[in-house]
């Protein structure tokens, strides 16, 4: 079968025009926000209040009972529901960026078309015991939207990759080469999967992730494309901090990286925030 890249698909950048956002609503019994469900629900409500001003919001919920509770909560916080759509796609944890679908796009015969990549999800290296429902979300969305579905068969979370929409991709060795993801694959083989299924041509490998990151070094905590030619990345100014050297190494890699046209990126540094203990 032809790969998405061979068919002209690519993963768009986050700032490109899109029709809506997919979220997975947290569960009070979930592990991600232990004893913080009320606080996190308020954050979700505020986020959705902003999103519905400009686009559709699709929310995966466990069942009709959870849907009713979320509807009541959003209404209580004055969130208009005319652009909010609920789907009974149960998931154990709310990290839709990680377990949800990666949408691809192409222009074919003058029309913009979408497809979905269904990477395998194993709860960040089986850190949680139950993740089969989360792993099923991309397939359910592809069926709902009637979009072509590509299944590479390897583990990859959405938070592990960043793209500029023009052919460049950022990721980390700490996450993608971790033995709890795809121990049977080499770095070269994983890179080929990224090229084949995301339509990228240039892969920029950073090293370690932030100390204590449960996701083993997700790129979305380290560096981010803000336009096709600019990368924002965090740095630590305190030489005694555990993150100092590893972030210096990542900064060096970013500054020497080239884009899909063999050009250097503009690099913007942000200070690493201080430690916050809950």
Secondary structure, DSSP 4 states (H G I P E B T S, - for coil): ---TTTTT-BPPPTTS--SEEEEEPPPTT-STTTT-HHHHHHHHHHHHHHHTTTSEEEEE-SSHHHHHHHHHHHHHTT---TTEEEE----SS--HHHHSPEEEEEEETTEEEEEEE--B--HHHHTSS--HHHHHHHHHHHHHHT-EEE---SB--GGG-EE-SSSEEEEEHHHHT-HHHHTTS-HHHHHHHHHHHH--SEEEEE----TT-TTSS-GGGTEEEEETTEEEEEE---TTSTTHHHHHHHHHHHHH-B-TTS-BPEEEEEEPPPP---
